[in-house]
Amino acid sequence: QVQLVESGGGSVQAGGSLRLSCTASRYTYCMGWFRQAPGKEREGVAVIKGRGATTFYVDSVKGRFTISASQNTVYLQMNNLKPEDTAVYYCAAALYACSFRNADFSYWGQGTQVTVSS
């Protein structure tokens, strides 16, 4: 079992920044951030594999979001936030694969709300 504890999130105006943190109870092969906006499916935002050796981003956040890891904690630095970034953000951990497929991730955090106003 892996427990994930998230922190961060909140409300910010467009163009602002927020940082999300997620600490896992033990090392996992891959950690990632997903988000789900009202009425939409959950989508992968960024994943990090092998303690930072490889990262992947969804096109809509490239150049604005940065995923990083230290020990068993993964961070998502979100800059130049846009209203369309508004969603509940979930931290997730995977043991064997690393992609944007929800099914690859066995463990999920409780979710944290990010709201960006225009």
TAGI-V931365 format. One record per helix or strand of 2 or more residues. SS is the DSSP state (H for helix, E for strand). FROM is the first residue (numbers start at 1). TO is the last residue. If there is no record, write none. Layout:
BEGIN
ss = (SS/SS)
from = (FROM/FROM)
to = (TO/TO)
END
This chain:
BEGIN
ss = (E/E/E/E/E/E/H/E/E/H/E/H/E/E)
from = (4/10/18/30/43/54/59/65/73/83/87/102/107/112)
to = (8/13/24/36/49/57/61/70/78/85/94/104/108/117)
END
